């Protein structure tokens, strides 16, 4: 493994990838630091997997540069990058035993049989699959196969591990367990992880930073909580979910706040720094669903919107209440069950949705 070096570990500098007239990735730029856990997210076709494949060396950029520790690697073969890829379907060899699968990369590197067997067994022990060493991979469960694929990659002791939808083939309960396993491995090993995922919960639970992409471009990069609490644009606010987006016209309320009027009613929010958002502008106010309370009557404080209950969805001890205003605007409220157990929430029930004006923010114009 590479020792401590100055600067970012990986620089993705205005990288683009085209297939004929189709643009898969368009001038993507961001850096990855040593030891980070980065998640690439976005809808299907957004360019996240193509970006991962270019990092892995499976695709060559049409434009821009990839630099590993400052050295251009655009033309380097995959095995020259010290960044093995764990595939979505694991890509294990069914004709080899578990231990032979784990040894495979070490054998390709020319390690003697005894040394590679010792190293393979060490990693299998670490991942709890040493007892399956002589089994065929066809005899293993999905979670066990995932561990074999991880052991095969980690036995190479890479500086960077690439993961392509690593948990998507697992059952929900196994997915949660492997999610915590990946976090544990990342913390213990100090290896840089770059993971492509469709799952918000996976990315936000595991990653230090999340890169959200759409139509081949980066829309926002940041810590999961920061992105959830302050989306850079409408796409991100809708993609991460759990947000209410209220469209309307702006009017100045005071030196520190702006009023928005729309189908949902009226509300106040802190004055945005964007100079394009001002008196008479068409604006979008974002309020997270878990920042809104439901009350039976007005309290006279903060923003208060009259609405009626449409339905309620309960998952465990959490509830999402779907409301509709007289103007036809829809909003959702996320609360724990004990927070709303004393509020009547039958379909058609009139309620007040309320939140502090400091909880909302305006999207850039």
C-alpha positions as CSV (number, residue, x, y, z in Angstrom):
1,X,0.0,0.0,0.0
2,X,1.2,3.5,-0.8
3,X,2.6,5.6,2.0
4,X,1.5,9.1,3.0
5,X,1.7,11.5,0.1
6,X,0.8,15.2,-0.4
7,X,-2.2,16.4,-2.2
8,X,-5.4,14.6,-3.2
9,X,-5.1,10.9,-3.9
10,X,-7.3,11.0,-7.1
11,X,-8.0,14.0,-9.3
12,X,-10.8,13.8,-11.8
13,X,-10.2,16.9,-13.9
14,X,-12.8,17.9,-16.5
15,X,-13.3,14.3,-17.5
16,X,-15.8,13.5,-20.3
17,X,-16.9,10.3,-22.0
18,X,-18.7,10.1,-25.3
19,X,-20.0,7.1,-27.2
20,X,-20.5,8.5,-30.7
21,X,-22.9,11.4,-30.3
22,X,-24.0,10.2,-26.9
23,X,-22.5,12.0,-24.0
24,X,-22.3,9.7,-21.0
25,X,-20.2,12.0,-18.8
26,X,-19.7,15.7,-19.4
27,X,-16.7,17.5,-17.9
28,X,-16.8,16.0,-14.4
29,X,-14.3,17.4,-11.9
30,X,-13.8,16.5,-8.2
31,X,-11.0,15.2,-6.0
32,X,-10.8,12.2,-3.7
33,X,-8.7,12.3,-0.6
34,X,-6.8,9.3,0.8
35,X,-9.0,7.3,3.1
36,X,-12.3,8.8,2.1
37,X,-15.5,6.9,1.5
38,X,-17.1,8.5,-1.6
39,X,-20.5,7.5,-2.9
40,X,-21.5,8.3,-6.5
41,X,-25.3,8.6,-6.8
42,X,-27.9,9.5,-9.4
43,X,-30.7,8.0,-11.5
44,X,-30.0,5.4,-14.1
45,X,-28.0,6.8,-17.1
46,X,-26.6,9.7,-15.0
47,X,-23.0,8.8,-15.7
48,X,-22.0,7.4,-12.2
49,X,-21.1,3.9,-13.4
50,X,-19.2,5.3,-16.4
51,X,-17.2,7.5,-14.1
52,X,-16.4,4.5,-11.9
53,X,-15.3,2.5,-14.9
54,X,-13.0,5.3,-16.0
55,X,-11.4,5.4,-12.5
56,X,-11.0,1.6,-12.8
57,X,-9.4,1.8,-16.2
58,X,-12.2,-0.1,-18.0
59,X,-13.1,2.9,-20.1
60,X,-10.8,5.6,-21.3
61,X,-11.9,9.3,-21.0
62,X,-12.7,11.1,-24.2
63,X,-11.5,14.3,-22.6
64,X,-9.8,15.5,-19.4
65,X,-7.4,13.8,-17.1
66,X,-7.4,11.2,-14.3
67,X,-4.4,11.7,-11.9
68,X,-3.4,9.3,-9.2
69,X,-1.1,11.0,-6.7
70,X,-0.5,13.6,-9.4
71,X,0.4,11.2,-12.2
72,X,-1.8,10.9,-15.3
73,X,-3.4,7.4,-15.5
74,X,-5.8,7.8,-18.5
75,X,-3.9,5.1,-20.4
76,X,-2.9,2.9,-17.5
77,X,-4.3,-0.6,-17.6
78,X,-6.7,-1.6,-14.7
79,X,-4.1,-3.8,-13.0
80,X,-1.6,-0.8,-13.0
81,X,-3.9,1.4,-10.8
82,X,-4.0,-0.6,-7.6
83,X,-7.8,-0.1,-7.5
84,X,-9.7,-3.4,-7.8
85,X,-13.4,-3.3,-8.6
86,X,-16.0,-5.3,-6.7
87,X,-18.8,-6.0,-9.2
88,X,-22.5,-5.9,-8.6
89,X,-22.8,-9.6,-9.6
90,X,-19.5,-10.4,-7.7
91,X,-17.9,-11.9,-10.9
92,X,-16.7,-15.0,-9.0
93,X,-15.4,-18.0,-10.8
94,X,-17.9,-20.9,-10.3
95,X,-15.3,-23.5,-11.3
96,X,-12.9,-22.5,-8.5
97,X,-13.3,-23.0,-4.7
98,X,-13.8,-20.1,-2.4
99,X,-10.1,-20.0,-1.4
100,X,-9.0,-20.3,-5.0
101,X,-11.3,-17.3,-5.9
102,X,-9.7,-15.2,-3.1
103,X,-6.2,-16.3,-4.2
104,X,-6.8,-15.4,-7.9
105,X,-5.5,-11.9,-7.9
106,X,-2.5,-12.9,-5.8
107,X,-1.7,-15.7,-8.2
108,X,-1.8,-13.2,-11.1
109,X,0.8,-11.1,-9.2
110,X,3.1,-14.1,-9.0
111,X,3.0,-14.8,-5.3
112,X,4.2,-18.3,-4.3
113,X,1.4,-20.8,-3.5
114,X,2.1,-21.0,0.2
115,X,2.2,-17.2,0.6
116,X,-1.0,-16.5,-1.3
117,X,-2.8,-19.3,0.5
118,X,-1.8,-17.7,3.9
119,X,-2.8,-14.3,2.8
120,X,-6.1,-15.5,1.4
121,X,-7.0,-17.4,4.6
122,X,-6.2,-14.3,6.7
123,X,-8.6,-12.2,4.8
124,X,-11.3,-14.9,4.7
125,X,-10.9,-15.3,8.5
126,X,-11.3,-11.5,8.8
127,X,-14.5,-11.6,6.8
128,X,-15.9,-14.6,8.5
129,X,-15.8,-17.0,5.6
130,X,-12.7,-19.2,6.4
131,X,-15.0,-22.1,7.1
132,X,-16.1,-22.1,3.5
133,X,-12.6,-22.3,2.0
134,X,-13.0,-25.5,0.0
135,X,-16.7,-25.0,-1.0
136,X,-17.8,-24.0,-4.4
137,X,-19.1,-20.4,-4.6
138,X,-22.4,-21.9,-5.9
139,X,-23.0,-23.3,-2.5
140,X,-22.9,-19.9,-0.8
141,X,-25.6,-17.4,0.0
142,X,-25.6,-13.9,-1.5
143,X,-24.0,-12.3,1.6
144,X,-21.3,-15.0,1.7
145,X,-20.5,-14.4,-2.0
146,X,-20.2,-10.7,-1.3
147,X,-17.7,-11.4,1.4
148,X,-15.7,-13.6,-1.0
149,X,-15.6,-10.8,-3.6
150,X,-14.4,-8.4,-0.9
151,X,-11.8,-10.8,0.3
152,X,-10.5,-11.3,-3.2
153,X,-10.1,-7.5,-3.7
154,X,-8.8,-6.7,-0.2
155,X,-6.2,-9.6,-0.3
156,X,-4.4,-7.4,-2.9
157,X,-4.1,-4.7,-0.2
158,X,-5.0,-1.9,-2.5
159,X,-4.9,1.8,-1.9
160,X,-8.4,2.2,-3.3
161,X,-11.4,-0.1,-3.5
162,X,-14.1,0.5,-6.1
163,X,-17.6,-0.9,-5.5
164,X,-20.3,-1.1,-8.2
165,X,-23.7,-1.4,-6.5
166,X,-22.1,-3.8,-4.0
167,X,-25.3,-4.5,-1.9
168,X,-28.1,-4.4,-4.6
169,X,-28.3,-8.2,-5.0
170,X,-28.8,-8.8,-1.3
171,X,-32.0,-9.2,0.7
172,X,-32.9,-6.2,2.8
173,X,-31.7,-7.6,6.2
174,X,-28.4,-8.7,4.6
175,X,-28.0,-5.3,3.0
176,X,-28.1,-3.6,6.3
177,X,-25.5,-6.0,7.8
178,X,-23.1,-5.7,4.9
179,X,-23.5,-1.9,5.0
180,X,-22.2,-1.9,8.6
181,X,-19.5,-4.4,7.5
182,X,-18.3,-2.1,4.8
183,X,-18.2,0.9,7.2
184,X,-16.2,-1.2,9.7
185,X,-13.7,-2.3,7.1
186,X,-13.2,1.2,5.8
187,X,-12.5,2.6,9.2
188,X,-10.2,-0.3,10.2
189,X,-8.2,-0.4,6.9
190,X,-8.0,3.2,6.0
191,X,-8.4,2.3,2.3
192,X,-10.2,4.8,0.0
193,X,-13.6,3.5,-1.0
194,X,-15.4,4.7,-4.1
195,X,-18.9,3.2,-4.3
196,X,-21.7,3.5,-6.9
197,X,-25.2,3.1,-5.5
198,X,-28.8,3.8,-6.3
199,X,-29.7,3.7,-2.6
200,X,-30.0,6.9,-0.6
201,X,-29.9,5.1,2.7
202,X,-26.7,3.2,1.7
203,X,-24.9,6.3,0.5
204,X,-26.0,8.5,3.4
205,X,-25.2,5.9,6.0
206,X,-21.7,4.9,4.7
207,X,-20.1,7.8,2.8
208,X,-18.0,10.7,4.0
209,X,-19.0,12.6,0.9
210,X,-21.7,12.0,-1.7
211,X,-21.4,13.0,-5.4
212,X,-24.8,13.4,-6.9
213,X,-24.9,13.3,-10.8
214,X,-27.6,13.9,-13.4
215,X,-27.3,13.7,-17.2
216,X,-23.5,13.2,-17.0
217,X,-22.8,16.2,-14.8
218,X,-22.1,16.7,-11.1
219,X,-25.0,18.4,-9.4
220,X,-23.7,18.6,-5.9
221,X,-20.8,17.2,-3.7
222,X,-20.8,17.2,0.0
223,X,-21.4,15.5,3.3
224,X,-24.7,13.5,3.3
225,X,-26.3,15.5,6.0
226,X,-25.3,18.8,4.5
227,X,-26.7,17.8,1.1
228,X,-30.0,16.6,2.7
229,X,-30.3,19.9,4.7
230,X,-29.3,22.2,1.8
231,X,-29.8,21.0,-1.7
232,X,-27.9,23.0,-4.4
233,X,-30.8,22.9,-6.9
234,X,-34.3,21.5,-7.6
235,X,-33.0,18.2,-9.0
236,X,-31.0,17.4,-5.8
237,X,-33.9,18.5,-3.5
238,X,-36.2,16.1,-5.3
239,X,-33.7,13.3,-5.8
240,X,-32.7,13.0,-2.1
241,X,-36.3,12.9,-1.1
242,X,-38.0,14.0,2.1
243,X,-38.4,17.6,0.9
244,X,-41.4,19.8,0.3
245,X,-40.9,22.2,-2.6
246,X,-43.3,25.2,-2.6
247,X,-43.4,27.3,-5.7
248,X,-44.7,30.9,-5.6
249,X,-43.9,34.6,-5.9
250,X,-41.6,36.4,-3.6
251,X,-42.2,39.7,-1.8
252,X,-40.0,41.4,0.8
253,X,-41.2,40.9,4.3
254,X,-38.4,42.4,6.4
255,X,-34.6,43.0,6.2
256,X,-33.9,39.4,7.2
257,X,-36.7,37.4,5.5
258,X,-38.6,36.9,2.3
259,X,-42.3,36.1,1.9
260,X,-43.5,33.5,-0.7
261,X,-47.1,33.3,-1.8
262,X,-48.4,30.3,-3.8
263,X,-51.1,27.5,-3.9
264,X,-50.0,26.3,-0.5
265,X,-50.6,29.7,1.1
266,X,-47.9,32.1,2.4
267,X,-44.7,31.5,4.3
268,X,-41.6,33.3,5.4
269,X,-38.0,32.1,5.1
270,X,-34.5,33.7,5.6
271,X,-33.5,36.2,2.9
272,X,-31.3,34.2,0.4
273,X,-27.9,35.4,-0.7
274,X,-28.8,35.0,-4.4
275,X,-29.4,38.5,-5.8
276,X,-31.7,37.1,-8.5
277,X,-34.2,36.2,-5.8
278,X,-36.1,39.3,-4.9
279,X,-39.4,41.2,-5.1
280,X,-41.7,39.6,-7.6
281,X,-39.4,36.8,-8.5
282,X,-40.7,33.2,-9.1
283,X,-39.1,31.2,-6.3
284,X,-39.1,27.7,-4.8
285,X,-39.0,27.2,-1.1
286,X,-37.7,24.0,0.3
287,X,-38.8,22.6,3.7
288,X,-37.7,19.2,4.9
289,X,-40.6,16.9,5.8
290,X,-39.2,16.1,9.2
291,X,-39.0,19.9,10.0
292,X,-42.8,20.3,9.8
293,X,-45.1,19.7,12.8
294,X,-48.9,18.9,12.6
295,X,-51.3,20.6,15.0
296,X,-55.0,20.6,15.4
297,X,-55.3,24.4,15.8
298,X,-53.2,27.4,15.1
299,X,-50.5,28.4,17.6
300,X,-49.8,31.9,16.2
301,X,-46.0,31.2,15.8
302,X,-43.9,30.5,12.7
303,X,-45.4,29.5,9.4
304,X,-48.8,27.9,9.6
305,X,-50.6,26.3,6.6
306,X,-54.2,25.0,6.6
307,X,-54.5,21.6,5.0
308,X,-56.4,18.3,5.0
309,X,-55.1,14.8,5.6
310,X,-54.9,12.7,2.5
311,X,-53.4,9.5,3.9
312,X,-50.7,8.3,6.2
313,X,-47.9,5.8,5.7
314,X,-46.4,4.0,8.7
315,X,-43.0,2.2,8.7
316,X,-42.1,0.9,12.1
317,X,-42.3,3.8,14.6
318,X,-42.2,6.5,11.9
319,X,-45.0,8.0,10.0
320,X,-45.3,10.1,6.8
321,X,-48.5,12.1,6.7
322,X,-49.6,13.4,3.2
323,X,-51.5,16.6,3.2
324,X,-53.2,18.8,0.6
325,X,-54.1,22.5,0.9
326,X,-57.2,24.2,-0.4
327,X,-55.2,25.5,-3.3
328,X,-54.2,22.0,-4.4
329,X,-50.6,22.0,-3.1
330,X,-49.4,18.7,-1.7
331,X,-47.0,18.4,1.2
332,X,-45.6,15.6,3.4
333,X,-44.7,15.5,7.1
334,X,-42.5,13.0,8.7
335,X,-42.9,12.4,12.4
336,X,-42.4,9.6,14.9
337,X,-45.7,8.0,15.9
338,X,-45.5,9.2,19.5
339,X,-45.2,12.8,18.3
340,X,-48.5,12.7,16.5
341,X,-50.5,10.1,18.5
342,X,-52.7,12.8,20.1
343,X,-53.5,14.5,16.8
344,X,-56.6,13.2,14.8
345,X,-55.2,12.2,11.4
346,X,-58.1,10.6,9.6
347,X,-58.5,11.2,5.8
348,X,-60.2,14.5,5.3
349,X,-59.2,15.8,8.8
350,X,-58.4,19.5,8.9
351,X,-55.0,20.2,10.4
352,X,-52.4,22.9,10.6
353,X,-48.9,22.3,9.2
354,X,-46.4,24.5,10.9
355,X,-42.7,25.2,10.9
356,X,-40.2,27.8,12.0
357,X,-39.2,30.2,9.2
358,X,-35.6,29.3,9.8
359,X,-36.2,25.8,8.7
360,X,-36.9,26.7,5.1
361,X,-34.5,27.9,2.3
362,X,-34.9,29.2,-1.2
363,X,-33.3,27.3,-4.2
364,X,-31.0,29.4,-6.4
365,X,-32.9,31.1,-9.2
